[in-house]
């Protein structure tokens, strides 16, 4: 690698999507235990929008550049790298920095491209599948035949959760905002897709479970959903909260949590340690990557923008009109 400078997306002081502009900076150098990736594609995620707005600052020591996942080619190795070599095609969960031509990632957060997948498809996997695996299966302990409710079913997180839960034989319910999204989620494995604009998901979940309620809910909405989630859960149900897109400061009557012996778990992925993320990566490689390679689980790409059009990608993300992943093309295939 001879270049010392690279293109990246600068979000300056933050604000509306239009603050995202192409700029130049130095190519990062991998520290001990890290690899440097020439980025082919980067995924766009809700936390990226939050970081742009100044609401989700990177952890200490992480790149200030936006971007949590990428695919590409290994072009430099830090000290102590044993798992990867120059020229390997990989995808990675990054600690930031993937809206750029080059990004560093700890070797434990790097995964091989699943057999049969393109670099574009592989770049869409890390953030969603790390998040879903750790919440739904590690924290939530989802089991076969349990009833699982996923909010935002047509998002990248939602489609990952639907497919993995279906693959592990759970009964899946999801909420979406229109009939087209209902159809897609059902095609991806949802047993019931509820259009929340015209249906009450609490009542629909109760009807589907014959009055019992669901065993687990994965929620990133918050707001008015918080109380309704408690109502929708069955005895000893689990509520997994990963974001609050509609706010966190809502009055909630927690009596049902006590009377129904519910469990509430809140988590975010980005602040977790490199060792924790490496453990998740190992579990994905063992339990989930084979599902991609056998086509039991797939990724759904909604739209691909050039890196210079990151502002358009963020505007689409915030519109919630997409179904599946929004991607940025950097070097391409």
N, C-alpha and C positions, 0 to 999 in steps of 0.2 A: 504494500500500500504506500503510495507516494504522496497523496494529497494530505495537506495539513489543515485545510479549512473545509467546511461543509455548509450546505443549505440546511436551515431548520425553520420551524415556525415559532415566531416570537409573539408572545401575548402581552408584551409591554407592561403597562400598569393594570391591565385587565379591563373588562367591560363587555359590551355586546360582541357577537361573533366577528364583526368587522375589524376588531383590534388584531385579529390573527393575520400576520403578514410574513412573507418569506424574507429571511435575513441570512446573514453569514456569521459563523462563529468557528472556533477551533474544534477540530476533531478530538473527542475525548480519548484519554488513554486508559486502558484497563488496569485496575489495581490488582493486587494479589487476589486470586480466586475468581477473577472476572474474565469474560471474553468480550471482544469487540466485534459487533455484527455490522456488516454493510446492509442497510435496511432495504428490503424489497417492498414490503407493505407494512402498514401500521393500522391497528384497529382504533376506532373512535368509540369512546365509552362515556357514560354519564359523568363519572368523576372528572373527566377531562374538561367538561363544561363547568363543573364546580370549581376546578382549579383556575380556569380562565376568569371566573367571576371573583376570585380571591377567597373562596369558601372552602377550599380543600388544599392547603399548602403541602408541599412535599415534605417528607420526613427529613430530619437532619442528615446531611451527607448525600442526599439524593439529587439527581439532576433537576434543575429548576425548569427545564424544558418539559412541555406537556407530552404525555404519551405513555401508556402502561403495557403495551404489547407490540410485538413485531415479529416478522420472519425475515430471513435473509441468509447471508453467507458469513461464516466465521473468518475474519481477516487479521486478527491479532489475539494473542494470548497473554494474560497476566501470569505472574508467578504462581506455581502450584497447580496449574490446570492439568487434570489427568483424564477427564472424560471427553474432551473435544480436541479436534485438530483443525488446522487451517484448511479452508475449503468445505468444511461440513455445512450442510444446509439444515437450518434449525428454526425453531420458533421459541419465543421467550416471554416470560412475564418480567417486565422491566420495572425498576423503581422510579421511573420517569425517563424522559428523553427520547421517546420513539418517534416523535414528529420531527425526524431529522434523517440525514443520509447515513449517519452512523450512531450506534447506541451501545453502551456497555451494559452487561447483565451478569449477575453472579452465576457461576456455572451450575449451581443446584436448581436454578429457576429456568434452565434451558432444557428444551425437549427436542427430540428428533421430529422431523416431519412425518406424520402418519403415512404409511404406505398407500399410494394411490391418490394422495392429496397434493394440490398445488400449493405454492408459496402463499398465494392470496388466501386460500381457504385456511391454511395453517395459522396465518397471522390473526385470524378471527377467533382463535380458540382460547389462548391463555387466560385473559382476564375473566371471561365468563365461566370457564370450567374450573379454574382455581376457586372462584367464589362459590359456585354451586356445590362443588364437591365438599369443600370445608364446612359449609353451612348445612346443607341438606343431609349429608351422609356422616360427616364427622361430628358436628354439634347436634344435629337433629336425629341422627340414627334411623333414617327412614327405612322401613321394612316392607317386604312384599305384602300386598293386599291392604296396606294402610291407605287411607284417603288423604291426598295431598293437594292443597290449594296454592296455586301460584298466581300472584298478581302481576300485571304487565306481561301477559303470556306471549305476546308477539315481539317483545324486545329480545336482544341477544341473551340476556340472563334468563328470561322467561322460556325461550325455546330450548336453551341448554337444560334447564330444570325439568321441563316437560319430557324431553327425550330421555334423560338419564333416569328419571323416576319411572317412566314407562318401561325402559330396558330392564330395570330391577323389579318389575312386576307390581308397582304401586298403582293405585287408581288415581288418576290425575284430573283435577278441575283447574281451570284458569279463568282469569278475567281479561277482557279485551274491549276495545272501543268501537268496533264496527263489525259488520257481518263478514267482510272479507278476511279479517283477522280471525274470526271464529272458524272459518273454513280452514285456514292455514294451520292453526293450532290443532285442530282435530286431525288433519293429515299428518302432523308431526307426533301424534300420540296422546293428545288430550282426550279423555273419556267424555268430558263435558266442558264446553267453552261458553262462558257467560258474557254477554254484551252488557257491561255495567251501565251503559247509557239508557237502556230500556228494561233491564232486569235487576233485581235485588240479589246480589251474590250470596248474602246470608240465607235468604229463603231458598235459593236454588241449591245451595250446598246442603241445607237441611233436607230438602226433598230428595236429592240424589243419595243421601246417606240414610234415608228412611228415618229422619228425625234425630239421628245420633250426633251429627256434626263431623267435622274433619279432624284428622289426627295431627296434621301439621300444616302451617301456613308459612310461605316465604313472601315477605312483604318489603317493598321498597317505596311504598306510597306514603304511609303515615297519615297525618291529617285526620279526616273523619273516618278513615278505615280502621284506626286504632281500636275504637270501641266496638265496631262491627266485627273485627277479627275475633275479639274475645267471645262475641255472641256465636260466631260460626264454629268455634272449636268444640270438640267433644271432651268428655271427661279425660283428664290427664293429657290434653293436647299440648302441642308445642308451637309457639310463635317465634319465628326467626326474622328479626328486623335488620335489614342491611342498608337502608337509606330512608330519608324522609322527604320525598319529592314535593309533598304537599304540606310540609311543616311538621314539627315535633311538639309544639306547644298547644296541645288540645286537652281539654278536660276529659279524663277517663275514669269510669267507675271500676275500680280494681276488685270489687267484691267477687265478681265472677271468677277472677283468677284464683282467689282463695277457695271458693266453694267448689270449683271444678278441678282444683289442684293442677292448674296450668303451669307451664314452664315458658318463661320469656328469655330469649337469648338475643343480644345485640352484638354485632360484629362488623368490623371493617377489615379488609385484606391488606391494604397498603402498609400500615404500621407494623405488621407482623415481622418477626425476625427472619433472617435469611435461612436459618435452620428450619423454622416452621414451614416456610414456603418450599424449601427443598423436599421436605417430607410430603407435602401435598403433591409436588411434581412427581415424586416416586410413585405415589398411589395412583395418580392419573395414568402414568405410563403402564402400570400393572392392570388397572381395572377399566380405564376409559379408552385409551388409545386402541386396544383391540376392537372396541365397538365401532370406531371410525373405520378401521381397516376391513371390517366385515360389513360395512355399510348399514349397521343397525342404528347408528347415530350419524347425523350429518350437520353441516353448517349451512345456513341460509344467508347469502350475501344480498343485501338490498340494493346498494349502490356503491360505486368506487369513484372517488375523486382524486385528481392529482394533488400532490402535497400542497401546491400553491393555492388550492381551492379549499383549504381547511375551514375557512369561514363558512362556506356553503355547507360543508359536512356538519358543522356545529349547529347551523340554523335548522337543518333537517332533523338532527337529533332532538333539538328542543321543541320541534313541532309535533313530535311523536307520530308522524305520518308513516314512518318506516316500518317494515316487517323484517326483522333479522338485523344483520350487521351492516354498519356503515364503515367503509374502509378508505384509507389513503394510499395511493400508489406513489412509491418513492422511486426505486430503481426498476420495479416490476420483475417479471420472471426472467 
